[in-house]
Amino acid sequence: MPTVMVYHDVKDTKHWLASPLRKEVLEPVGVTNIRTFVDPQASNRVGLVMDVADMDKLDAFMQTKAAADAMAHDGVLPETMVFLVQS
């Protein structure tokens, strides 16, 4: 099971950190052990480290309206999103 790091900018870091939505939408597609991070040099840059059972399933989910709605709710700026997969 690969570990994946994702980082991106958000509109409101406190709102993003407090939101339960990422866990609610990611766990059903096989994402577990989600940990959150905040860039101390750029407070609106945040990240996740997570274990992903099926990258294809996660990639497909990220193209859905449900993913777009969850990101909008959490204030994620999707154009800044970068995925890194453990090698």
PyMOL Python script that loads the backbone (N, CA, C, O; Angstrom):
from pymol import cmd

cmd.read_pdbstr("""\
ATOM      1  N   MET A   1       0.861  -1.176   0.000  1.00  0.00           N
ATOM      2  CA  MET A   1       0.000   0.000   0.000  1.00  0.00           C
ATOM      3  C   MET A   1       0.906   1.236   0.000  1.00  0.00           C
ATOM      4  O   MET A   1       1.644   1.459   0.960  1.00  0.00           O
ATOM      5  N   PRO A   2       0.856   2.040  -1.065  1.00  0.00           N
ATOM      6  CA  PRO A   2       1.734   3.214  -1.104  1.00  0.00           C
ATOM      7  C   PRO A   2       1.293   4.315  -0.144  1.00  0.00           C
ATOM      8  O   PRO A   2       0.110   4.491   0.150  1.00  0.00           O
ATOM      9  N   THR A   3       2.278   5.029   0.319  1.00  0.00           N
ATOM     10  CA  THR A   3       2.017   6.244   1.082  1.00  0.00           C
ATOM     11  C   THR A   3       2.085   7.398   0.094  1.00  0.00           C
ATOM     12  O   THR A   3       2.989   7.471  -0.739  1.00  0.00           O
ATOM     13  N   VAL A   4       1.115   8.298   0.201  1.00  0.00           N
ATOM     14  CA  VAL A   4       1.006   9.422  -0.723  1.00  0.00           C
ATOM     15  C   VAL A   4       1.051  10.717   0.077  1.00  0.00           C
ATOM     16  O   VAL A   4       0.449  10.833   1.145  1.00  0.00           O
ATOM     17  N   MET A   5       1.778  11.684  -0.466  1.00  0.00           N
ATOM     18  CA  MET A   5       1.804  13.027   0.110  1.00  0.00           C
ATOM     19  C   MET A   5       1.121  13.949  -0.896  1.00  0.00           C
ATOM     20  O   MET A   5       1.409  13.901  -2.091  1.00  0.00           O
ATOM     21  N   VAL A   6       0.228  14.773  -0.406  1.00  0.00           N
ATOM     22  CA  VAL A   6      -0.465  15.753  -1.239  1.00  0.00           C
ATOM     23  C   VAL A   6      -0.298  17.103  -0.565  1.00  0.00           C
ATOM     24  O   VAL A   6      -0.493  17.229   0.644  1.00  0.00           O
ATOM     25  N   TYR A   7       0.065  18.117  -1.351  1.00  0.00           N
ATOM     26  CA  TYR A   7       0.076  19.454  -0.782  1.00  0.00           C
ATOM     27  C   TYR A   7      -0.622  20.409  -1.732  1.00  0.00           C
ATOM     28  O   TYR A   7      -0.659  20.205  -2.945  1.00  0.00           O
ATOM     29  N   HIS A   8      -1.182  21.472  -1.132  1.00  0.00           N
ATOM     30  CA  HIS A   8      -1.951  22.446  -1.895  1.00  0.00           C
ATOM     31  C   HIS A   8      -2.214  23.667  -1.021  1.00  0.00           C
ATOM     32  O   HIS A   8      -1.947  23.657   0.180  1.00  0.00           O
ATOM     33  N   ASP A   9      -2.733  24.700  -1.636  1.00  0.00           N
ATOM     34  CA  ASP A   9      -3.116  25.905  -0.904  1.00  0.00           C
ATOM     35  C   ASP A   9      -4.599  25.837  -0.566  1.00  0.00           C
ATOM     36  O   ASP A   9      -5.387  25.187  -1.254  1.00  0.00           O
ATOM     37  N   VAL A  10      -4.957  26.529   0.515  1.00  0.00           N
ATOM     38  CA  VAL A  10      -6.353  26.623   0.940  1.00  0.00           C
ATOM     39  C   VAL A  10      -6.688  28.079   1.237  1.00  0.00           C
ATOM     40  O   VAL A  10      -5.806  28.908   1.459  1.00  0.00           O
ATOM     41  N   LYS A  11      -7.977  28.364   1.234  1.00  0.00           N
ATOM     42  CA  LYS A  11      -8.438  29.723   1.534  1.00  0.00           C
ATOM     43  C   LYS A  11      -8.347  30.025   3.025  1.00  0.00           C
ATOM     44  O   LYS A  11      -7.997  31.139   3.416  1.00  0.00           O
ATOM     45  N   ASP A  12      -8.665  29.030   3.861  1.00  0.00           N
ATOM     46  CA  ASP A  12      -8.725  29.233   5.312  1.00  0.00           C
ATOM     47  C   ASP A  12      -8.175  27.978   5.996  1.00  0.00           C
ATOM     48  O   ASP A  12      -8.844  26.946   6.038  1.00  0.00           O
ATOM     49  N   THR A  13      -6.979  28.071   6.519  1.00  0.00           N
ATOM     50  CA  THR A  13      -6.318  26.913   7.107  1.00  0.00           C
ATOM     51  C   THR A  13      -7.083  26.363   8.301  1.00  0.00           C
ATOM     52  O   THR A  13      -7.211  25.146   8.435  1.00  0.00           O
ATOM     53  N   LYS A  14      -7.589  27.218   9.162  1.00  0.00           N
ATOM     54  CA  LYS A  14      -8.324  26.734  10.347  1.00  0.00           C
ATOM     55  C   LYS A  14      -9.555  25.934   9.931  1.00  0.00           C
ATOM     56  O   LYS A  14      -9.846  24.884  10.504  1.00  0.00           O
ATOM     57  N   HIS A  15     -10.278  26.441   8.926  1.00  0.00           N
ATOM     58  CA  HIS A  15     -11.457  25.717   8.429  1.00  0.00           C
ATOM     59  C   HIS A  15     -11.040  24.361   7.852  1.00  0.00           C
ATOM     60  O   HIS A  15     -11.670  23.344   8.140  1.00  0.00           O
ATOM     61  N   TRP A  16      -9.982  24.347   7.041  1.00  0.00           N
ATOM     62  CA  TRP A  16      -9.507  23.105   6.424  1.00  0.00           C
ATOM     63  C   TRP A  16      -9.129  22.086   7.490  1.00  0.00           C
ATOM     64  O   TRP A  16      -9.516  20.921   7.399  1.00  0.00           O
ATOM     65  N   LEU A  17      -8.373  22.515   8.505  1.00  0.00           N
ATOM     66  CA  LEU A  17      -7.942  21.603   9.564  1.00  0.00           C
ATOM     67  C   LEU A  17      -9.129  21.026  10.336  1.00  0.00           C
ATOM     68  O   LEU A  17      -9.108  19.859  10.729  1.00  0.00           O
ATOM     69  N   ALA A  18     -10.158  21.838  10.553  1.00  0.00           N
ATOM     70  CA  ALA A  18     -11.299  21.413  11.363  1.00  0.00           C
ATOM     71  C   ALA A  18     -12.290  20.542  10.591  1.00  0.00           C
ATOM     72  O   ALA A  18     -13.121  19.874  11.208  1.00  0.00           O
ATOM     73  N   SER A  19     -12.223  20.532   9.285  1.00  0.00           N
ATOM     74  CA  SER A  19     -13.226  19.837   8.478  1.00  0.00           C
ATOM     75  C   SER A  19     -13.103  18.314   8.581  1.00  0.00           C
ATOM     76  O   SER A  19     -12.012  17.767   8.415  1.00  0.00           O
ATOM     77  N   PRO A  20     -14.220  17.630   8.855  1.00  0.00           N
ATOM     78  CA  PRO A  20     -14.227  16.166   8.857  1.00  0.00           C
ATOM     79  C   PRO A  20     -14.468  15.592   7.456  1.00  0.00           C
ATOM     80  O   PRO A  20     -14.414  14.377   7.269  1.00  0.00           O
ATOM     81  N   LEU A  21     -14.729  16.452   6.482  1.00  0.00           N
ATOM     82  CA  LEU A  21     -15.164  16.003   5.164  1.00  0.00           C
ATOM     83  C   LEU A  21     -14.112  15.181   4.436  1.00  0.00           C
ATOM     84  O   LEU A  21     -14.456  14.197   3.781  1.00  0.00           O
ATOM     85  N   ARG A  22     -12.830  15.557   4.531  1.00  0.00           N
ATOM     86  CA  ARG A  22     -11.807  14.814   3.785  1.00  0.00           C
ATOM     87  C   ARG A  22     -11.800  13.346   4.204  1.00  0.00           C
ATOM     88  O   ARG A  22     -11.688  12.460   3.357  1.00  0.00           O
ATOM     89  N   LYS A  23     -11.918  13.085   5.494  1.00  0.00           N
ATOM     90  CA  LYS A  23     -11.959  11.701   5.979  1.00  0.00           C
ATOM     91  C   LYS A  23     -13.226  11.006   5.481  1.00  0.00           C
ATOM     92  O   LYS A  23     -13.180   9.844   5.077  1.00  0.00           O
ATOM     93  N   GLU A  24     -14.347  11.711   5.512  1.00  0.00           N
ATOM     94  CA  GLU A  24     -15.622  11.133   5.086  1.00  0.00           C
ATOM     95  C   GLU A  24     -15.616  10.731   3.617  1.00  0.00           C
ATOM     96  O   GLU A  24     -16.224   9.724   3.254  1.00  0.00           O
ATOM     97  N   VAL A  25     -14.941  11.500   2.765  1.00  0.00           N
ATOM     98  CA  VAL A  25     -14.955  11.174   1.329  1.00  0.00           C
ATOM     99  C   VAL A  25     -13.790  10.288   0.911  1.00  0.00           C
ATOM    100  O   VAL A  25     -13.906   9.549  -0.067  1.00  0.00           O
ATOM    101  N   LEU A  26     -12.674  10.342   1.622  1.00  0.00           N
ATOM    102  CA  LEU A  26     -11.506   9.564   1.209  1.00  0.00           C
ATOM    103  C   LEU A  26     -11.507   8.132   1.743  1.00  0.00           C
ATOM    104  O   LEU A  26     -11.056   7.219   1.051  1.00  0.00           O
ATOM    105  N   GLU A  27     -12.002   7.923   2.951  1.00  0.00           N
ATOM    106  CA  GLU A  27     -11.988   6.568   3.504  1.00  0.00           C
ATOM    107  C   GLU A  27     -12.763   5.563   2.642  1.00  0.00           C
ATOM    108  O   GLU A  27     -12.288   4.440   2.471  1.00  0.00           O
ATOM    109  N   PRO A  28     -13.936   5.917   2.090  1.00  0.00           N
ATOM    110  CA  PRO A  28     -14.660   4.957   1.255  1.00  0.00           C
ATOM    111  C   PRO A  28     -13.918   4.550  -0.029  1.00  0.00           C
ATOM    112  O   PRO A  28     -14.243   3.522  -0.623  1.00  0.00           O
ATOM    113  N   VAL A  29     -12.932   5.339  -0.459  1.00  0.00           N
ATOM    114  CA  VAL A  29     -12.163   4.955  -1.648  1.00  0.00           C
ATOM    115  C   VAL A  29     -10.832   4.309  -1.272  1.00  0.00           C
ATOM    116  O   VAL A  29      -9.943   4.180  -2.113  1.00  0.00           O
ATOM    117  N   GLY A  30     -10.695   3.901  -0.003  1.00  0.00           N
ATOM    118  CA  GLY A  30      -9.539   3.129   0.421  1.00  0.00           C
ATOM    119  C   GLY A  30      -8.368   3.927   0.951  1.00  0.00           C
ATOM    120  O   GLY A  30      -7.245   3.425   0.990  1.00  0.00           O
ATOM    121  N   VAL A  31      -8.611   5.161   1.360  1.00  0.00           N
ATOM    122  CA  VAL A  31      -7.549   5.993   1.924  1.00  0.00           C
ATOM    123  C   VAL A  31      -7.623   5.904   3.442  1.00  0.00           C
ATOM    124  O   VAL A  31      -8.682   6.104   4.037  1.00  0.00           O
ATOM    125  N   THR A  32      -6.483   5.599   4.062  1.00  0.00           N
ATOM    126  CA  THR A  32      -6.437   5.456   5.521  1.00  0.00           C
ATOM    127  C   THR A  32      -5.234   6.209   6.079  1.00  0.00           C
ATOM    128  O   THR A  32      -4.373   6.682   5.336  1.00  0.00           O
ATOM    129  N   ASN A  33      -5.198   6.306   7.390  1.00  0.00           N
ATOM    130  CA  ASN A  33      -4.067   6.895   8.105  1.00  0.00           C
ATOM    131  C   ASN A  33      -3.755   8.315   7.595  1.00  0.00           C
ATOM    132  O   ASN A  33      -2.605   8.647   7.309  1.00  0.00           O
ATOM    133  N   ILE A  34      -4.794   9.132   7.490  1.00  0.00           N
ATOM    134  CA  ILE A  34      -4.663  10.497   6.970  1.00  0.00           C
ATOM    135  C   ILE A  34      -4.078  11.401   8.061  1.00  0.00           C
ATOM    136  O   ILE A  34      -4.619  11.504   9.161  1.00  0.00           O
ATOM    137  N   ARG A  35      -2.956  12.053   7.723  1.00  0.00           N
ATOM    138  CA  ARG A  35      -2.315  12.999   8.645  1.00  0.00           C
ATOM    139  C   ARG A  35      -2.227  14.357   7.968  1.00  0.00           C
ATOM    140  O   ARG A  35      -1.917  14.441   6.779  1.00  0.00           O
ATOM    141  N   THR A  36      -2.497  15.419   8.717  1.00  0.00           N
ATOM    142  CA  THR A  36      -2.511  16.776   8.155  1.00  0.00           C
ATOM    143  C   THR A  36      -1.265  17.552   8.571  1.00  0.00           C
ATOM    144  O   THR A  36      -0.690  17.328   9.636  1.00  0.00           O
ATOM    145  N   PHE A  37      -0.866  18.478   7.687  1.00  0.00           N
ATOM    146  CA  PHE A  37       0.321  19.307   7.905  1.00  0.00           C
ATOM    147  C   PHE A  37       0.047  20.722   7.433  1.00  0.00           C
ATOM    148  O   PHE A  37      -0.761  20.946   6.533  1.00  0.00           O
ATOM    149  N   VAL A  38       0.737  21.682   8.059  1.00  0.00           N
ATOM    150  CA  VAL A  38       0.666  23.090   7.664  1.00  0.00           C
ATOM    151  C   VAL A  38       2.084  23.596   7.467  1.00  0.00           C
ATOM    152  O   VAL A  38       2.956  23.351   8.301  1.00  0.00           O
ATOM    153  N   ASP A  39       2.316  24.297   6.375  1.00  0.00           N
ATOM    154  CA  ASP A  39       3.624  24.887   6.083  1.00  0.00           C
ATOM    155  C   ASP A  39       3.836  26.075   7.027  1.00  0.00           C
ATOM    156  O   ASP A  39       3.071  27.038   6.968  1.00  0.00           O
ATOM    157  N   PRO A  40       4.851  26.034   7.892  1.00  0.00           N
ATOM    158  CA  PRO A  40       5.067  27.139   8.832  1.00  0.00           C
ATOM    159  C   PRO A  40       5.526  28.427   8.141  1.00  0.00           C
ATOM    160  O   PRO A  40       5.438  29.506   8.728  1.00  0.00           O
ATOM    161  N   GLN A  41       6.009  28.325   6.913  1.00  0.00           N
ATOM    162  CA  GLN A  41       6.464  29.515   6.172  1.00  0.00           C
ATOM    163  C   GLN A  41       5.369  30.118   5.306  1.00  0.00           C
ATOM    164  O   GLN A  41       5.475  31.275   4.898  1.00  0.00           O
ATOM    165  N   ALA A  42       4.324  29.361   5.020  1.00  0.00           N
ATOM    166  CA  ALA A  42       3.205  29.835   4.189  1.00  0.00           C
ATOM    167  C   ALA A  42       1.937  29.208   4.755  1.00  0.00           C
ATOM    168  O   ALA A  42       1.557  28.105   4.362  1.00  0.00           O
ATOM    169  N   SER A  43       1.291  29.904   5.668  1.00  0.00           N
ATOM    170  CA  SER A  43       0.223  29.297   6.456  1.00  0.00           C
ATOM    171  C   SER A  43      -0.968  28.818   5.639  1.00  0.00           C
ATOM    172  O   SER A  43      -1.770  28.033   6.144  1.00  0.00           O
ATOM    173  N   ASN A  44      -1.111  29.266   4.390  1.00  0.00           N
ATOM    174  CA  ASN A  44      -2.227  28.765   3.598  1.00  0.00           C
ATOM    175  C   ASN A  44      -1.829  27.543   2.759  1.00  0.00           C
ATOM    176  O   ASN A  44      -2.649  27.033   1.994  1.00  0.00           O
ATOM    177  N   ARG A  45      -0.598  27.072   2.889  1.00  0.00           N
ATOM    178  CA  ARG A  45      -0.156  25.844   2.212  1.00  0.00           C
ATOM    179  C   ARG A  45      -0.238  24.710   3.215  1.00  0.00           C
ATOM    180  O   ARG A  45       0.363  24.760   4.289  1.00  0.00           O
ATOM    181  N   VAL A  46      -0.994  23.687   2.844  1.00  0.00           N
ATOM    182  CA  VAL A  46      -1.231  22.558   3.734  1.00  0.00           C
ATOM    183  C   VAL A  46      -0.946  21.262   2.997  1.00  0.00           C
ATOM    184  O   VAL A  46      -0.736  21.258   1.784  1.00  0.00           O
ATOM    185  N   GLY A  47      -0.941  20.176   3.732  1.00  0.00           N
ATOM    186  CA  GLY A  47      -0.701  18.896   3.085  1.00  0.00           C
ATOM    187  C   GLY A  47      -1.261  17.742   3.872  1.00  0.00           C
ATOM    188  O   GLY A  47      -1.653  17.868   5.032  1.00  0.00           O
ATOM    189  N   LEU A  48      -1.284  16.600   3.191  1.00  0.00           N
ATOM    190  CA  LEU A  48      -1.722  15.342   3.778  1.00  0.00           C
ATOM    191  C   LEU A  48      -0.676  14.287   3.476  1.00  0.00           C
ATOM    192  O   LEU A  48      -0.027  14.317   2.430  1.00  0.00           O
ATOM    193  N   VAL A  49      -0.524  13.372   4.387  1.00  0.00           N
ATOM    194  CA  VAL A  49       0.185  12.116   4.125  1.00  0.00           C
ATOM    195  C   VAL A  49      -0.845  11.045   4.442  1.00  0.00           C
ATOM    196  O   VAL A  49      -1.504  11.088   5.481  1.00  0.00           O
ATOM    197  N   MET A  50      -0.976  10.076   3.528  1.00  0.00           N
ATOM    198  CA  MET A  50      -2.025   9.074   3.689  1.00  0.00           C
ATOM    199  C   MET A  50      -1.623   7.780   3.009  1.00  0.00           C
ATOM    200  O   MET A  50      -0.798   7.776   2.095  1.00  0.00           O
ATOM    201  N   ASP A  51      -2.203   6.697   3.455  1.00  0.00           N
ATOM    202  CA  ASP A  51      -1.998   5.396   2.836  1.00  0.00           C
ATOM    203  C   ASP A  51      -3.147   5.164   1.862  1.00  0.00           C
ATOM    204  O   ASP A  51      -4.312   5.374   2.198  1.00  0.00           O
ATOM    205  N   VAL A  52      -2.804   4.727   0.649  1.00  0.00           N
ATOM    206  CA  VAL A  52      -3.804   4.573  -0.411  1.00  0.00           C
ATOM    207  C   VAL A  52      -3.790   3.125  -0.896  1.00  0.00           C
ATOM    208  O   VAL A  52      -2.789   2.650  -1.431  1.00  0.00           O
ATOM    209  N   ALA A  53      -4.913   2.431  -0.702  1.00  0.00           N
ATOM    210  CA  ALA A  53      -5.005   1.024  -1.091  1.00  0.00           C
ATOM    211  C   ALA A  53      -4.997   0.855  -2.605  1.00  0.00           C
ATOM    212  O   ALA A  53      -4.444  -0.120  -3.112  1.00  0.00           O
ATOM    213  N   ASP A  54      -5.607   1.799  -3.338  1.00  0.00           N
ATOM    214  CA  ASP A  54      -5.751   1.657  -4.786  1.00  0.00           C
ATOM    215  C   ASP A  54      -5.629   3.042  -5.435  1.00  0.00           C
ATOM    216  O   ASP A  54      -6.572   3.833  -5.412  1.00  0.00           O
ATOM    217  N   MET A  55      -4.462   3.319  -6.010  1.00  0.00           N
ATOM    218  CA  MET A  55      -4.234   4.641  -6.616  1.00  0.00           C
ATOM    219  C   MET A  55      -5.191   4.920  -7.769  1.00  0.00           C
ATOM    220  O   MET A  55      -5.635   6.055  -7.941  1.00  0.00           O
ATOM    221  N   ASP A  56      -5.516   3.898  -8.560  1.00  0.00           N
ATOM    222  CA  ASP A  56      -6.449   4.102  -9.673  1.00  0.00           C
ATOM    223  C   ASP A  56      -7.815   4.536  -9.161  1.00  0.00           C
ATOM    224  O   ASP A  56      -8.458   5.406  -9.749  1.00  0.00           O
ATOM    225  N   LYS A  57      -8.248   3.938  -8.079  1.00  0.00           N
ATOM    226  CA  LYS A  57      -9.544   4.293  -7.492  1.00  0.00           C
ATOM    227  C   LYS A  57      -9.508   5.728  -6.955  1.00  0.00           C
ATOM    228  O   LYS A  57     -10.466   6.480  -7.132  1.00  0.00           O
ATOM    229  N   LEU A  58      -8.411   6.103  -6.304  1.00  0.00           N
ATOM    230  CA  LEU A  58      -8.280   7.477  -5.817  1.00  0.00           C
ATOM    231  C   LEU A  58      -8.236   8.458  -6.981  1.00  0.00           C
ATOM    232  O   LEU A  58      -8.899   9.494  -6.941  1.00  0.00           O
ATOM    233  N   ASP A  59      -7.455   8.141  -8.026  1.00  0.00           N
ATOM    234  CA  ASP A  59      -7.377   9.018  -9.198  1.00  0.00           C
ATOM    235  C   ASP A  59      -8.753   9.211  -9.825  1.00  0.00           C
ATOM    236  O   ASP A  59      -9.118  10.329 -10.187  1.00  0.00           O
ATOM    237  N   ALA A  60      -9.519   8.127  -9.957  1.00  0.00           N
ATOM    238  CA  ALA A  60     -10.863   8.223 -10.529  1.00  0.00           C
ATOM    239  C   ALA A  60     -11.764   9.079  -9.653  1.00  0.00           C
ATOM    240  O   ALA A  60     -12.526   9.905 -10.157  1.00  0.00           O
ATOM    241  N   PHE A  61     -11.678   8.882  -8.339  1.00  0.00           N
ATOM    242  CA  PHE A  61     -12.501   9.678  -7.423  1.00  0.00           C
ATOM    243  C   PHE A  61     -12.181  11.161  -7.543  1.00  0.00           C
ATOM    244  O   PHE A  61     -13.083  11.997  -7.505  1.00  0.00           O
ATOM    245  N   MET A  62     -10.905  11.491  -7.687  1.00  0.00           N
ATOM    246  CA  MET A  62     -10.508  12.904  -7.741  1.00  0.00           C
ATOM    247  C   MET A  62     -11.099  13.633  -8.954  1.00  0.00           C
ATOM    248  O   MET A  62     -11.092  14.864  -8.991  1.00  0.00           O
ATOM    249  N   GLN A  63     -11.605  12.899  -9.933  1.00  0.00           N
ATOM    250  CA  GLN A  63     -12.221  13.493 -11.122  1.00  0.00           C
ATOM    251  C   GLN A  63     -13.729  13.680 -10.978  1.00  0.00           C
ATOM    252  O   GLN A  63     -14.377  14.172 -11.901  1.00  0.00           O
ATOM    253  N   THR A  64     -14.296  13.294  -9.834  1.00  0.00           N
ATOM    254  CA  THR A  64     -15.749  13.330  -9.659  1.00  0.00           C
ATOM    255  C   THR A  64     -16.231  14.657  -9.086  1.00  0.00           C
ATOM    256  O   THR A  64     -15.463  15.444  -8.532  1.00  0.00           O
ATOM    257  N   LYS A  65     -17.538  14.873  -9.244  1.00  0.00           N
ATOM    258  CA  LYS A  65     -18.170  16.053  -8.657  1.00  0.00           C
ATOM    259  C   LYS A  65     -18.092  15.995  -7.129  1.00  0.00           C
ATOM    260  O   LYS A  65     -17.939  17.030  -6.481  1.00  0.00           O
ATOM    261  N   ALA A  66     -18.196  14.806  -6.552  1.00  0.00           N
ATOM    262  CA  ALA A  66     -18.111  14.661  -5.088  1.00  0.00           C
ATOM    263  C   ALA A  66     -16.765  15.159  -4.580  1.00  0.00           C
ATOM    264  O   ALA A  66     -16.703  15.828  -3.548  1.00  0.00           O
ATOM    265  N   ALA A  67     -15.688  14.843  -5.289  1.00  0.00           N
ATOM    266  CA  ALA A  67     -14.358  15.325  -4.888  1.00  0.00           C
ATOM    267  C   ALA A  67     -14.281  16.837  -5.044  1.00  0.00           C
ATOM    268  O   ALA A  67     -13.772  17.526  -4.161  1.00  0.00           O
ATOM    269  N   ALA A  68     -14.783  17.356  -6.159  1.00  0.00           N
ATOM    270  CA  ALA A  68     -14.766  18.808  -6.391  1.00  0.00           C
ATOM    271  C   ALA A  68     -15.578  19.535  -5.322  1.00  0.00           C
ATOM    272  O   ALA A  68     -15.160  20.580  -4.824  1.00  0.00           O
ATOM    273  N   ASP A  69     -16.734  18.983  -4.974  1.00  0.00           N
ATOM    274  CA  ASP A  69     -17.571  19.595  -3.934  1.00  0.00           C
ATOM    275  C   ASP A  69     -16.876  19.579  -2.575  1.00  0.00           C
ATOM    276  O   ASP A  69     -16.935  20.561  -1.835  1.00  0.00           O
ATOM    277  N   ALA A  70     -16.217  18.467  -2.245  1.00  0.00           N
ATOM    278  CA  ALA A  70     -15.503  18.369  -0.968  1.00  0.00           C
ATOM    279  C   ALA A  70     -14.354  19.374  -0.913  1.00  0.00           C
ATOM    280  O   ALA A  70     -14.142  20.027   0.108  1.00  0.00           O
ATOM    281  N   MET A  71     -13.612  19.494  -2.020  1.00  0.00           N
ATOM    282  CA  MET A  71     -12.512  20.463  -2.051  1.00  0.00           C
ATOM    283  C   MET A  71     -13.045  21.891  -1.931  1.00  0.00           C
ATOM    284  O   MET A  71     -12.459  22.715  -1.229  1.00  0.00           O
ATOM    285  N   ALA A  72     -14.146  22.182  -2.609  1.00  0.00           N
ATOM    286  CA  ALA A  72     -14.735  23.523  -2.517  1.00  0.00           C
ATOM    287  C   ALA A  72     -15.183  23.810  -1.083  1.00  0.00           C
ATOM    288  O   ALA A  72     -14.950  24.900  -0.560  1.00  0.00           O
ATOM    289  N   HIS A  73     -15.819  22.836  -0.458  1.00  0.00           N
ATOM    290  CA  HIS A  73     -16.266  23.002   0.932  1.00  0.00           C
ATOM    291  C   HIS A  73     -15.091  23.279   1.861  1.00  0.00           C
ATOM    292  O   HIS A  73     -15.191  24.108   2.766  1.00  0.00           O
ATOM    293  N   ASP A  74     -13.983  22.587   1.637  1.00  0.00           N
ATOM    294  CA  ASP A  74     -12.815  22.733   2.501  1.00  0.00           C
ATOM    295  C   ASP A  74     -11.921  23.911   2.119  1.00  0.00           C
ATOM    296  O   ASP A  74     -10.934  24.188   2.800  1.00  0.00           O
ATOM    297  N   GLY A  75     -12.264  24.607   1.025  1.00  0.00           N
ATOM    298  CA  GLY A  75     -11.487  25.775   0.617  1.00  0.00           C
ATOM    299  C   GLY A  75     -10.183  25.434  -0.085  1.00  0.00           C
ATOM    300  O   GLY A  75      -9.263  26.251  -0.117  1.00  0.00           O
ATOM    301  N   VAL A  76     -10.096  24.232  -0.647  1.00  0.00           N
ATOM    302  CA  VAL A  76      -8.898  23.804  -1.374  1.00  0.00           C
ATOM    303  C   VAL A  76      -8.837  24.521  -2.721  1.00  0.00           C
ATOM    304  O   VAL A  76      -9.847  24.633  -3.416  1.00  0.00           O
ATOM    305  N   LEU A  77      -7.659  25.003  -3.084  1.00  0.00           N
ATOM    306  CA  LEU A  77      -7.442  25.595  -4.398  1.00  0.00           C
ATOM    307  C   LEU A  77      -6.863  24.483  -5.281  1.00  0.00           C
ATOM    308  O   LEU A  77      -5.654  24.254  -5.273  1.00  0.00           O
ATOM    309  N   PRO A  78      -7.730  23.784  -6.049  1.00  0.00           N
ATOM    310  CA  PRO A  78      -7.304  22.570  -6.752  1.00  0.00           C
ATOM    311  C   PRO A  78      -6.172  22.777  -7.750  1.00  0.00           C
ATOM    312  O   PRO A  78      -5.414  21.844  -8.018  1.00  0.00           O
ATOM    313  N   GLU A  79      -6.042  23.963  -8.300  1.00  0.00           N
ATOM    314  CA  GLU A  79      -4.968  24.219  -9.268  1.00  0.00           C
ATOM    315  C   GLU A  79      -3.581  24.183  -8.621  1.00  0.00           C
ATOM    316  O   GLU A  79      -2.573  24.140  -9.327  1.00  0.00           O
ATOM    317  N   THR A  80      -3.520  24.201  -7.289  1.00  0.00           N
ATOM    318  CA  THR A  80      -2.234  24.169  -6.581  1.00  0.00           C
ATOM    319  C   THR A  80      -1.890  22.761  -6.097  1.00  0.00           C
ATOM    320  O   THR A  80      -0.827  22.561  -5.510  1.00  0.00           O
ATOM    321  N   MET A  81      -2.756  21.795  -6.328  1.00  0.00           N
ATOM    322  CA  MET A  81      -2.594  20.452  -5.763  1.00  0.00           C
ATOM    323  C   MET A  81      -1.485  19.667  -6.465  1.00  0.00           C
ATOM    324  O   MET A  81      -1.409  19.612  -7.693  1.00  0.00           O
ATOM    325  N   VAL A  82      -0.623  19.058  -5.630  1.00  0.00           N
ATOM    326  CA  VAL A  82       0.474  18.217  -6.112  1.00  0.00           C
ATOM    327  C   VAL A  82       0.445  16.917  -5.330  1.00  0.00           C
ATOM    328  O   VAL A  82       0.417  16.923  -4.099  1.00  0.00           O
ATOM    329  N   PHE A  83       0.452  15.781  -6.061  1.00  0.00           N
ATOM    330  CA  PHE A  83       0.508  14.452  -5.452  1.00  0.00           C
ATOM    331  C   PHE A  83       1.914  13.907  -5.595  1.00  0.00           C
ATOM    332  O   PHE A  83       2.505  13.998  -6.671  1.00  0.00           O
ATOM    333  N   LEU A  84       2.458  13.344  -4.532  1.00  0.00           N
ATOM    334  CA  LEU A  84       3.740  12.650  -4.551  1.00  0.00           C
ATOM    335  C   LEU A  84       3.498  11.251  -3.990  1.00  0.00           C
ATOM    336  O   LEU A  84       2.885  11.094  -2.934  1.00  0.00           O
ATOM    337  N   VAL A  85       3.985  10.238  -4.705  1.00  0.00           N
ATOM    338  CA  VAL A  85       3.777   8.854  -4.297  1.00  0.00           C
ATOM    339  C   VAL A  85       5.103   8.278  -3.824  1.00  0.00           C
ATOM    340  O   VAL A  85       6.137   8.453  -4.470  1.00  0.00           O
ATOM    341  N   GLN A  86       5.059   7.595  -2.697  1.00  0.00           N
ATOM    342  CA  GLN A  86       6.271   6.987  -2.142  1.00  0.00           C
ATOM    343  C   GLN A  86       6.903   6.061  -3.172  1.00  0.00           C
ATOM    344  O   GLN A  86       6.227   5.258  -3.814  1.00  0.00           O
ATOM    345  N   SER A  87       8.207   6.194  -3.312  1.00  0.00           N
ATOM    346  CA  SER A  87       8.910   5.348  -4.300  1.00  0.00           C
ATOM    347  C   SER A  87       9.678   4.239  -3.617  1.00  0.00           C
ATOM    348  O   SER A  87      10.325   3.434  -4.286  1.00  0.00           O
TER     349      SER A  87
END
""", "prot")
cmd.dss("prot")
cmd.show_as("cartoon", "prot")
cmd.util.cbc("prot")
cmd.orient("prot")
